[in-house]
């Protein structure tokens, strides 16, 4: 697993992330991409800003954005693409995880062949 391929941020997503960092005065922070237990299918994604990397993080840089992923989440996220899409209903981030074998209608909950997580009722 190449560390640079754990999470791939598209140029469109990077533009939105940089804009959000500026609006929230988070310039210089890391973007944390995470996996948590829960959601309809057992696992759910999380994204947010953090001022520094932790000891157990993999650090990446793409499109000028410093990204951190916890080492234990890396196999679950390996190859995941974070994009930003505009539509008539507005815009939003999309996450395409090639490891997900099941997901629910909300689009933010999933499971993999090796990680079922902790499913919750919707």
Secondary structure by P-SEA (a helix, b strand, c coil): ccccccccccaaaaaaaaaaaaaaccccbbbbbbcccccccccbbbbbbbccccccbbbbbcccbbbbbcccccccccbbbbbbbbcccbbbbbbbbccccccccccccccccccccccccc
